[in-house]
Amino acid sequence: MPVLQCIFVLCRLSNLSMCLSALSQSLCYSHAFLMESFPADFQWATSSESFKVEGGWSEGGKGETIWDRFGHEGLASVNQTADLACDSFHKVDYDVYLLRGLHVNNYQFSISWARIFPSGHRGSQSEKGAVYYDKLINALIESGIQPVVTLYHWDLPQALQDYGGWTNTSIVEAFKDYADFCFSRFGDRVKTWNTFSSPWVVSHAGYGTGKHPPGVKDYVVASYQVRVTHNLLKSHAEAWHVYNDKYRMKQGGKVGIALNSDWAEPMDPSRPEDIAAADRYLQFMLGWFAHPIFVDGDYPATLKTQVEEKRRECPHSEPARLPVFTSEERKRIHGTADFLGLNHYTSRLVNKSDGGCTPGIQGVGDLQAHVDPSWSSTASDWIYSAPWGLRRLLNYISAEYLNVTKVPIHITGNGMPTEHSGDTFNDTSRIEYMRSYINEALKAIHLDGVNVQQFTVQSLMDGFEGPQGYSKRFGLHHVNFDLPDRPRTPKQSAYFYSQVIEKNGFASKSLMVPAPELKNIRSNKVSSMPPSTVPSQCNVVTITASVFTIFIL
C-alpha cells in the first residue's frame, strides 16, 4: 500500500506513534514539484453552474429559483442579481468557442431544475428549457467536448421551497422524477452525471447558517435532522437507481456525486486529541455524505457518537440531532455511485476545543479550525492555498471510502477567486494556485497510486457568486458585466491551463504563457472566428525574469 494511504490506515487504528512516524517521512517529498505527465486517458475539464452564468431568469418558461428570489430581495452584494449574469442562455456558441480554445476534454455544467420543470414537477415541463440544454450538449459534442452534467447545483425551484424545499420528504420523489426526465432526454449524449454538487453546502449554508438561500437558520433540526441531509442522500440514491434500472444498459453512462471537503490537518500532530479533532472535522464535512454512499449506507460512527454525546451534555439546548436510516434505506443508499466527485479548495489546521452547546461543525464537533498565516490568501475569506492538502485528502478518500468499492475519483471543482479590478488579464496568483494543486493531484496518481481520472478547474468564466455577487472572480475568462452583451476576455490562467492540457501535465521543462491575439471578444463576432484560436494558438511572448518562474514548469 502507498505510504500516505498507510498513514491513514494507521491513524484509523489509533497507532499514533507509527502514524506520526510515517507522516514525518512523507513530508520529505511532499513539497517537491513533480515533472511528469498525467495518464494518457486523463480527463481535463472546466465548469460552470446554471444560476451563476445562464441569465434568462424568466425566459423560455423558466420558473423562479431560490437564487432568483435571493437576488430580488437585495441579499447579494450591492443588490446584484443573476437575472442576466453571463447571458449564457443566449451565448451557447460563444461559450463553446472558448472551450475549444482551452482544449478541454469535458465541460461540467449544471441544469437548472426550474428551467426544465418551472414548478419542480414534470407536469410543468418547459420544452424551451430542454431545447436550450439540447443545443448546448450538441454544440459540445460537435466540438469534441464531452458534457458532464450536474443535476443539482443549489438552484432549487422556488415553488418547491414554498413547500419546505429539502426539509419536505416529498422532494425525494420530485428529484427522482426530474432526474428520470434528464436521463431520458439527454442521456443518449451525456455519459457522466453528478446528481449533486457540494450537498454539504446546501445543508450547512442553506439550512444551517442561512447565508445561502433559502436562508433557513436552523442547524439543529433543518440541517442535521430528517430534513435536509437525509433527503439529499435519499434523493441521490433514487436518481442513481433510476439510471441503473432504466438507462445504464442502453446509454452506458456513469452517475456519481460531487462532494466538497477541506483537508483537516492536526494543529499539533503530537497531540492525539488534535488528531481526533481533525478526523471529526473530516467526518462532519465529507463523511456525512461519503460514508453512507461508499461504506455502509449509514452515517459515520464518529458523527453519530459525537452528536449523541452532545445531546447528553446539553439536554436543555440540544445542539444537533441525527435521524436513523432504516435497514431498507441503508441498502438503498449504499453503493450508489460510479465515481466519487471531489470539490476541494483549501485546508484547515484543527485542534480539540470544547464546543459547549453551540450548533454547527465546530461546536458539535468540539474543535476549532484555523489557517496557517504562511498560507497564501485569496479574494475569499475561506480559501487559502495549501496545495499539499489535496494530495493528503485524495489519499484519505482512497483509504477511507474506496478501498472496497474501487471506484475512481473525479476532481469536480478546484479554483480560487480574485478581486474584481481594472486588470482583466493578470491573474498570476491563480496560475500559481492551479499549478500547485494540479501537481499535487499528479503526485497522488504517480507516487501514491490513487485512481484520479479527472481534474476540473472552476470556472470557465466569471459569474454570479451568490452573496458576493460579481465582486469575486473565479473565471479563466473575465466577463465585463458593465456591458449588455457580456464580452469575455481570456486571462493569463486560461493560456496557462490550455498549455497544461496540451502537454498533459508537466513533463516539459519549459512552459510559456501565450499572449492573447483576441481580447474583449463580442458575441456577435464569434461565428466568424476560426476554432481554437483562443487561447491555445496565440503567439508566445517573453516573460520577464520577475515572474518567469511562475510559468516555467
C-alpha positions as CSV (number, residue, x, y, z in Angstrom):
1,M,0.0,0.0,0.0
2,P,1.4,3.5,-0.8
3,V,2.9,5.4,2.1
4,L,0.3,8.1,2.6
5,Q,-2.6,5.6,2.5
6,C,-0.7,3.5,5.1
7,I,-0.6,6.7,7.3
8,F,-4.4,7.0,7.3
9,V,-4.9,3.3,8.0
10,L,-2.5,3.6,11.0
11,C,-4.3,6.7,12.2
12,R,-7.6,4.9,11.9
13,L,-6.2,2.1,14.0
14,S,-5.0,4.7,16.6
15,N,-1.4,3.5,16.3
16,L,-0.4,7.1,16.8
17,S,3.4,6.7,17.0
18,M,3.6,4.7,13.8
19,C,1.2,7.1,12.2
20,L,3.3,10.2,13.1
21,S,6.5,8.5,12.1
22,A,5.1,7.7,8.6
23,L,3.7,11.2,8.3
24,S,7.1,12.7,9.1
25,Q,8.7,10.5,6.5
26,S,6.1,11.5,3.9
27,L,6.9,15.2,4.4
28,C,10.4,14.9,2.9
29,Y,9.0,14.8,-0.6
30,S,5.6,16.4,-0.3
31,H,6.7,19.8,-1.5
32,A,8.9,18.8,-4.4
33,F,7.4,19.6,-7.8
34,L,6.9,16.5,-9.9
35,M,8.0,16.8,-13.5
36,E,5.7,14.2,-15.1
37,S,2.7,13.7,-17.4
38,F,-0.7,12.5,-16.4
39,P,-2.0,9.2,-17.7
40,A,-2.8,9.2,-21.4
41,D,-6.6,8.9,-20.8
42,F,-6.7,11.6,-18.1
43,Q,-9.7,14.0,-18.5
44,W,-9.3,17.8,-18.3
45,A,-12.3,19.9,-17.6
46,T,-13.6,23.3,-16.6
47,S,-17.0,24.1,-15.2
48,S,-19.9,26.5,-14.8
49,E,-23.1,26.5,-12.7
50,S,-26.5,27.4,-14.1
51,F,-27.5,30.2,-11.8
52,K,-24.1,31.8,-12.0
53,V,-23.9,32.1,-15.7
54,E,-27.1,31.5,-17.6
55,G,-29.2,34.6,-17.0
56,G,-32.5,34.5,-18.8
57,W,-34.0,34.1,-15.4
58,S,-37.7,34.2,-16.6
59,E,-37.2,33.3,-20.3
60,G,-38.5,30.3,-22.1
61,G,-40.9,29.5,-19.4
62,K,-38.3,29.1,-16.7
63,G,-39.6,29.2,-13.1
64,E,-38.2,31.2,-10.3
65,T,-35.4,29.7,-8.3
66,I,-34.3,30.3,-4.7
67,W,-31.3,32.3,-6.1
68,D,-33.6,34.4,-8.2
69,R,-35.6,35.2,-5.0
70,F,-32.4,35.8,-3.1
71,G,-31.2,38.4,-5.6
72,H,-34.5,40.1,-6.0
73,E,-34.7,40.6,-2.2
74,G,-31.4,42.5,-2.3
75,L,-29.5,39.9,-0.4
76,A,-26.4,39.8,-2.7
77,S,-23.6,42.3,-2.7
78,V,-24.8,45.8,-3.7
79,N,-28.2,44.4,-4.7
80,Q,-26.8,42.5,-7.6
81,T,-28.9,39.7,-9.2
82,A,-28.4,36.8,-11.6
83,D,-31.1,38.0,-13.9
84,L,-28.6,38.4,-16.9
85,A,-25.4,37.0,-15.3
86,C,-23.1,36.0,-18.2
87,D,-26.1,35.6,-20.6
88,S,-25.0,32.1,-21.4
89,F,-28.7,31.3,-22.2
90,H,-28.2,33.2,-25.4
91,K,-24.5,32.5,-25.9
92,V,-24.0,28.8,-26.4
93,D,-21.8,29.2,-29.4
94,Y,-19.7,31.8,-27.7
95,D,-19.1,29.6,-24.6
96,V,-18.3,26.5,-26.7
97,Y,-15.9,28.6,-28.8
98,L,-13.9,29.5,-25.6
99,L,-14.0,25.8,-24.5
100,R,-12.5,24.8,-27.8
101,G,-9.7,27.2,-27.3
102,L,-8.9,25.7,-23.9
103,H,-8.7,22.2,-25.5
104,V,-10.6,20.6,-22.5
105,N,-11.9,17.1,-22.8
106,N,-15.0,17.8,-20.7
107,Y,-17.3,20.7,-19.8
108,Q,-19.1,20.3,-16.5
109,F,-22.3,22.4,-16.2
110,S,-25.4,22.2,-14.2
111,I,-29.0,22.1,-15.4
112,S,-31.5,24.5,-13.8
113,W,-34.3,22.3,-12.5
114,A,-36.7,25.3,-12.8
115,R,-35.8,25.8,-16.5
116,I,-36.9,22.2,-17.2
117,F,-39.7,21.9,-14.7
118,P,-40.8,25.5,-13.6
119,S,-42.8,24.2,-10.7
120,G,-40.3,21.5,-9.9
121,H,-42.7,18.8,-11.2
122,R,-43.0,17.1,-14.6
123,G,-46.5,18.5,-15.3
124,S,-45.0,22.0,-15.7
125,Q,-42.3,20.9,-18.2
126,S,-40.9,23.7,-20.4
127,E,-39.9,22.4,-23.8
128,K,-37.9,25.6,-24.5
129,G,-35.8,24.9,-21.4
130,A,-35.0,21.4,-22.6
131,V,-34.1,22.7,-26.1
132,Y,-31.6,25.1,-24.6
133,Y,-29.7,22.2,-23.0
134,D,-30.1,20.1,-26.2
135,K,-28.4,22.9,-28.0
136,L,-25.5,23.2,-25.5
137,I,-24.9,19.4,-25.4
138,N,-25.0,19.1,-29.2
139,A,-22.6,22.0,-29.6
140,L,-20.2,20.5,-27.2
141,I,-20.2,17.1,-28.8
142,E,-19.8,18.6,-32.3
143,S,-16.6,20.3,-30.9
144,G,-15.3,17.1,-29.5
145,I,-16.0,18.1,-25.9
146,Q,-17.9,15.7,-23.6
147,P,-20.7,17.2,-21.5
148,V,-20.6,16.4,-17.8
149,V,-23.9,17.3,-16.3
150,T,-24.8,18.1,-12.7
151,L,-28.5,17.7,-11.9
152,Y,-28.5,20.0,-8.9
153,H,-26.1,22.8,-8.0
154,W,-28.0,24.7,-5.4
155,D,-30.8,26.4,-7.5
156,L,-34.0,24.8,-6.2
157,P,-37.3,25.9,-7.9
158,Q,-38.9,28.4,-5.6
159,A,-42.2,26.6,-5.9
160,L,-40.7,23.6,-4.2
161,Q,-39.1,25.8,-1.5
162,D,-42.5,27.2,-0.8
163,Y,-43.5,23.7,0.5
164,G,-40.3,23.3,2.6
165,G,-37.7,22.5,0.0
166,W,-35.2,20.0,1.1
167,T,-37.0,19.7,4.5
168,N,-40.0,18.2,2.9
169,T,-39.8,14.4,2.3
170,S,-41.9,14.7,-0.9
171,I,-38.8,16.3,-2.6
172,V,-37.2,12.9,-2.9
173,E,-39.9,11.7,-5.4
174,A,-39.8,15.1,-7.2
175,F,-36.0,14.9,-7.7
176,K,-36.3,11.3,-8.8
177,D,-38.8,12.3,-11.5
178,Y,-36.6,15.3,-12.6
179,A,-33.6,13.0,-12.9
180,D,-35.6,10.5,-14.8
181,F,-36.6,13.1,-17.4
182,C,-33.0,14.4,-17.7
183,F,-31.6,10.9,-18.2
184,S,-34.3,10.1,-20.8
185,R,-33.9,13.4,-22.7
186,F,-30.1,13.9,-22.6
187,G,-28.6,10.6,-21.7
188,D,-28.1,9.4,-25.3
189,R,-25.4,12.1,-25.4
190,V,-24.4,12.7,-21.7
191,K,-22.3,9.9,-20.3
192,T,-21.2,11.4,-17.0
193,W,-23.7,12.7,-14.4
194,N,-23.3,14.3,-10.9
195,T,-26.5,14.1,-9.0
196,F,-25.5,16.9,-6.6
197,S,-22.5,19.3,-6.3
198,S,-21.4,20.2,-2.8
199,P,-24.6,19.0,-1.0
200,W,-22.9,19.8,2.4
201,V,-23.1,23.5,1.4
202,V,-26.8,23.1,0.7
203,S,-27.3,21.8,4.2
204,H,-24.8,23.9,6.0
205,A,-25.2,27.3,4.3
206,G,-28.8,27.0,3.1
207,Y,-30.4,25.5,6.2
208,G,-27.8,25.8,8.9
209,T,-26.2,29.2,8.9
210,G,-28.7,30.7,6.4
211,K,-26.0,32.5,4.4
212,H,-27.3,30.9,1.2
213,P,-30.9,30.7,0.1
214,P,-33.4,29.7,1.3
215,G,-31.8,31.4,4.3
216,V,-33.0,29.0,7.0
217,K,-31.1,29.3,10.2
218,D,-31.9,26.0,12.0
219,Y,-28.8,23.9,12.4
220,V,-30.4,21.6,14.9
221,V,-33.4,20.4,13.0
222,A,-33.3,21.5,9.4
223,S,-29.7,20.8,8.7
224,Y,-28.9,17.7,10.8
225,Q,-32.3,16.1,11.2
226,V,-34.6,14.3,8.8
227,R,-35.0,17.2,6.8
228,V,-32.1,18.2,4.6
229,T,-29.1,15.9,4.6
230,H,-31.3,12.8,4.9
231,N,-33.4,13.9,1.9
232,L,-30.4,14.8,-0.2
233,L,-28.9,11.4,0.4
234,K,-32.2,9.6,-0.4
235,S,-32.7,11.8,-3.5
236,H,-29.2,10.9,-4.7
237,A,-29.8,7.2,-4.2
238,E,-33.2,7.3,-6.0
239,A,-31.7,9.1,-9.0
240,W,-28.8,6.5,-9.2
241,H,-31.3,3.6,-9.1
242,V,-33.4,5.2,-11.8
243,Y,-30.4,5.3,-14.1
244,N,-29.2,1.9,-13.1
245,D,-32.5,0.3,-13.6
246,K,-33.8,2.1,-16.7
247,Y,-30.9,3.6,-18.7
248,R,-27.5,2.2,-17.9
249,M,-27.6,-0.8,-20.2
250,K,-28.7,1.2,-23.2
251,Q,-26.8,4.5,-22.5
252,G,-23.6,3.2,-20.9
253,G,-23.0,6.2,-18.7
254,K,-21.9,6.8,-15.1
255,V,-23.6,8.5,-12.2
256,G,-21.8,9.9,-9.2
257,I,-21.9,12.7,-6.7
258,A,-19.6,15.7,-6.2
259,L,-18.8,16.1,-2.5
260,N,-16.9,19.1,-1.1
261,S,-14.3,18.9,1.6
262,D,-11.4,20.7,3.0
263,W,-8.4,18.8,4.2
264,A,-8.1,18.8,8.0
265,E,-4.5,18.7,9.5
266,P,-4.0,18.3,13.2
267,M,-2.8,21.6,14.7
268,D,-0.3,19.7,16.8
269,P,0.3,16.3,15.3
270,S,1.9,15.2,18.6
271,R,-1.4,15.6,20.4
272,P,-3.8,12.6,20.0
273,E,-6.7,14.9,20.8
274,D,-5.9,17.2,17.8
275,I,-5.6,14.1,15.6
276,A,-9.0,13.0,16.7
277,A,-10.4,16.5,16.2
278,A,-9.1,16.7,12.7
279,D,-10.7,13.3,11.9
280,R,-14.0,14.6,13.3
281,Y,-13.8,17.6,11.0
282,L,-13.5,15.3,8.0
283,Q,-16.3,13.1,9.2
284,F,-18.6,16.1,9.8
285,M,-17.9,17.5,6.3
286,L,-17.0,14.7,4.0
287,G,-18.1,11.6,5.9
288,W,-21.6,12.9,6.4
289,F,-22.3,12.1,2.8
290,A,-19.4,9.8,1.7
291,H,-19.8,7.2,4.4
292,P,-23.5,6.4,3.7
293,I,-22.8,6.2,-0.1
294,F,-19.5,4.5,-0.2
295,V,-19.2,2.5,3.1
296,D,-22.3,1.0,4.6
297,G,-25.4,3.2,3.9
298,D,-25.3,4.9,7.3
299,Y,-23.7,8.0,8.9
300,P,-20.2,7.6,10.3
301,A,-19.9,6.2,13.8
302,T,-17.8,9.2,14.8
303,L,-20.5,11.6,13.8
304,K,-23.3,9.6,15.5
305,T,-21.3,9.2,18.7
306,Q,-20.4,12.9,18.9
307,V,-24.0,14.0,18.2
308,E,-25.3,11.7,20.9
309,E,-22.7,12.8,23.4
310,K,-23.7,16.5,22.8
311,R,-27.3,15.6,23.3
312,R,-26.5,14.1,26.7
313,E,-24.3,17.1,27.6
314,C,-26.9,19.7,26.5
315,P,-30.4,18.3,27.4
316,H,-31.9,21.8,27.5
317,S,-30.4,23.2,24.3
318,E,-29.9,20.2,22.0
319,P,-27.3,21.5,19.5
320,A,-27.8,18.7,17.0
321,R,-29.9,15.6,16.1
322,L,-29.3,12.8,13.6
323,P,-32.1,10.7,12.1
324,V,-31.9,7.0,11.7
325,F,-31.9,5.2,8.4
326,T,-34.0,2.0,8.2
327,S,-32.2,-1.2,7.1
328,E,-34.0,-0.8,3.7
329,E,-32.8,2.8,3.3
330,R,-29.2,1.8,4.1
331,K,-29.3,-0.9,1.4
332,R,-30.9,1.6,-1.0
333,I,-28.1,4.2,-0.4
334,H,-25.0,2.1,-0.1
335,G,-23.0,1.7,-3.3
336,T,-25.0,4.3,-5.3
337,A,-22.0,6.0,-7.1
338,D,-19.9,5.0,-10.1
339,F,-17.3,7.6,-9.0
340,L,-16.6,9.9,-6.2
341,G,-16.5,13.6,-7.2
342,L,-14.4,15.9,-5.1
343,N,-14.7,19.7,-4.8
344,H,-11.7,20.9,-2.9
345,Y,-10.3,24.4,-2.5
346,T,-8.4,24.7,0.8
347,S,-7.2,23.1,4.1
348,R,-7.6,23.8,7.8
349,L,-5.4,23.2,10.9
350,V,-7.7,21.7,13.6
351,N,-7.4,21.4,17.3
352,K,-9.5,20.0,20.1
353,S,-11.7,22.6,21.7
354,D,-14.8,22.4,24.0
355,G,-17.7,23.5,21.7
356,G,-20.2,23.6,24.6
357,C,-23.8,23.5,23.4
358,T,-23.2,25.6,20.2
359,P,-24.7,24.2,17.0
360,G,-22.5,23.8,13.9
361,I,-19.5,21.8,13.0
362,Q,-17.1,23.4,15.5
363,G,-19.5,23.4,18.4
364,V,-20.9,20.0,18.0
365,G,-17.5,18.6,16.8
366,D,-15.6,20.0,19.9
367,L,-13.0,21.5,17.6
368,Q,-11.5,24.8,16.2
369,A,-10.3,25.3,12.7
370,H,-7.5,27.6,11.8
371,V,-5.3,28.6,8.9
372,D,-1.5,28.9,8.8
373,P,-0.5,32.6,8.4
374,S,2.1,31.5,5.9
375,W,-0.6,30.1,3.5
376,S,-1.3,32.4,0.6
377,S,-4.6,34.2,0.9
378,T,-7.2,34.7,-1.9
379,A,-10.1,37.1,-2.5
380,S,-12.2,34.7,-0.5
381,D,-12.0,34.8,3.3
382,W,-12.3,31.0,3.4
383,I,-9.9,29.9,0.6
384,Y,-6.2,29.8,1.5
385,S,-3.7,28.0,-0.7
386,A,-2.4,24.8,0.9
387,P,-1.9,22.5,-2.2
388,W,-0.4,19.6,-0.2
389,G,-3.8,19.2,1.4
390,L,-5.3,18.0,-1.8
391,R,-2.8,15.1,-2.1
392,R,-3.4,14.1,1.6
393,L,-7.2,14.3,1.1
394,L,-7.1,12.1,-2.1
395,N,-5.1,9.5,-0.1
396,Y,-7.5,9.7,2.8
397,I,-10.5,9.3,0.5
398,S,-8.9,6.3,-1.2
399,A,-8.1,4.6,2.1
400,E,-11.3,5.6,3.9
401,Y,-14.0,5.1,1.2
402,L,-12.7,3.4,-1.9
403,N,-10.7,0.5,-0.5
404,V,-13.5,-1.9,-1.2
405,T,-15.6,-0.3,-4.0
406,K,-12.6,0.8,-6.0
407,V,-14.5,3.5,-8.0
408,P,-12.3,6.3,-9.4
409,I,-12.1,9.9,-8.1
410,H,-13.1,12.8,-10.3
411,I,-11.8,16.2,-9.1
412,T,-15.0,18.1,-9.9
413,G,-14.0,21.5,-8.7
414,N,-10.8,23.4,-7.8
415,G,-10.1,27.0,-8.1
416,M,-9.7,30.4,-6.4
417,P,-11.2,33.8,-6.7
418,T,-9.5,37.1,-7.4
419,E,-10.9,40.6,-6.6
420,H,-12.6,42.4,-9.3
421,S,-10.3,45.1,-10.6
422,G,-9.5,47.0,-13.7
423,D,-6.9,44.4,-14.8
424,T,-8.7,41.8,-16.8
425,F,-5.7,39.8,-17.8
426,N,-3.2,39.4,-15.0
427,D,-4.1,36.6,-12.6
428,T,-0.7,35.2,-11.7
429,S,-1.9,34.2,-8.3
430,R,-4.5,31.9,-9.8
431,I,-1.8,30.4,-12.1
432,E,0.4,29.5,-9.1
433,Y,-2.6,28.1,-7.3
434,M,-3.6,26.0,-10.3
435,R,-0.1,24.9,-11.0
436,S,0.4,23.7,-7.4
437,Y,-2.9,21.9,-6.9
438,I,-2.7,20.2,-10.3
439,N,0.7,18.9,-9.4
440,E,-0.5,17.5,-6.1
441,A,-3.1,15.5,-8.0
442,L,-0.3,14.3,-10.2
443,K,1.7,13.2,-7.2
444,A,-1.3,11.3,-5.8
445,I,-1.6,9.4,-9.1
446,H,2.1,8.7,-9.7
447,L,3.6,8.4,-6.2
448,D,0.6,7.1,-4.2
449,G,-1.4,5.1,-6.7
450,V,-4.6,7.0,-6.2
451,N,-7.1,6.5,-9.0
452,V,-7.8,10.1,-10.1
453,Q,-9.3,10.3,-13.6
454,Q,-10.3,13.9,-14.0
455,F,-9.4,17.5,-13.0
456,T,-11.9,20.3,-13.2
457,V,-10.9,23.9,-12.9
458,Q,-13.6,26.3,-11.6
459,S,-14.6,28.2,-13.6
460,L,-14.8,28.7,-17.4
461,M,-15.7,32.4,-16.8
462,D,-16.5,34.9,-14.0
463,G,-20.1,34.7,-12.8
464,F,-22.6,35.5,-10.1
465,E,-21.1,34.2,-6.9
466,G,-24.2,34.3,-4.6
467,P,-23.8,36.6,-1.6
468,Q,-20.7,38.1,-3.1
469,G,-22.4,39.0,-6.4
470,Y,-19.9,39.8,-9.1
471,S,-17.2,41.0,-6.8
472,K,-15.3,37.7,-6.6
473,R,-14.0,36.3,-9.9
474,F,-13.3,32.6,-10.3
475,G,-13.1,32.6,-14.1
476,L,-10.5,31.6,-16.5
477,H,-12.2,34.3,-18.7
478,H,-13.0,37.8,-17.5
479,V,-16.6,38.8,-18.1
480,N,-17.4,42.5,-18.4
481,F,-20.7,42.8,-16.5
482,D,-20.9,46.5,-17.3
483,L,-21.7,45.8,-21.0
484,P,-25.0,44.3,-22.0
485,D,-23.5,41.7,-24.4
486,R,-21.2,40.4,-21.6
487,P,-17.9,40.1,-23.6
488,R,-15.4,37.5,-22.4
489,T,-11.7,38.1,-22.2
490,P,-9.2,35.2,-21.6
491,K,-7.0,35.7,-18.6
492,Q,-3.4,34.5,-18.2
493,S,-4.7,31.5,-16.4
494,A,-6.7,30.4,-19.5
495,Y,-3.5,30.3,-21.5
496,F,-1.7,28.5,-18.8
497,Y,-4.4,25.9,-18.4
498,S,-4.6,25.3,-22.2
499,Q,-0.9,24.5,-22.3
500,V,-1.0,22.1,-19.3
501,I,-3.8,20.3,-21.1
502,E,-1.9,20.2,-24.4
503,K,1.2,18.8,-22.7
504,N,-1.0,16.6,-20.4
505,G,0.9,17.7,-17.4
506,F,4.4,18.9,-16.5
507,A,6.9,16.7,-18.3
508,S,8.2,19.6,-20.3
509,K,10.9,21.7,-18.6
510,S,9.6,24.9,-20.1
511,L,6.1,26.1,-20.4
512,M,5.4,29.7,-21.6
513,V,2.2,31.6,-21.3
514,P,1.0,32.9,-24.7
515,A,-0.3,36.4,-25.2
516,P,-3.9,36.9,-26.4
517,E,-4.5,37.9,-30.0
518,L,-8.2,38.4,-29.4
519,K,-9.4,40.3,-26.3
520,N,-12.8,41.6,-25.2
521,I,-14.5,39.5,-27.8
522,R,-18.1,40.4,-28.6
523,S,-20.5,37.6,-29.0
524,N,-21.8,38.8,-32.5
525,K,-18.3,38.2,-33.9
526,V,-17.9,34.7,-32.6
527,S,-19.3,32.9,-35.6
528,S,-16.7,34.3,-37.9
529,M,-13.8,33.2,-35.8
530,P,-11.8,30.1,-36.6
531,P,-12.0,27.4,-33.9
532,S,-9.4,27.0,-31.2
533,T,-7.5,30.3,-31.6
534,V,-8.3,31.5,-28.1
535,P,-6.2,30.8,-26.2
536,S,-4.2,27.8,-27.4
537,Q,-2.8,29.0,-30.7
538,C,-1.8,32.6,-29.8
539,N,1.7,33.9,-30.1
540,V,4.2,33.1,-27.3
541,V,5.6,36.2,-25.6
542,T,8.7,36.6,-23.4
543,I,8.1,36.6,-19.7
544,T,10.1,38.9,-17.5
545,A,12.6,37.4,-15.0
546,S,10.5,38.6,-12.1
547,V,7.6,36.3,-13.0
548,F,9.3,33.7,-15.2
549,T,9.3,31.0,-12.5
550,I,5.6,31.1,-12.3
551,F,5.2,29.9,-15.9
552,I,8.2,27.6,-16.2
553,L,7.3,24.1,-15.1
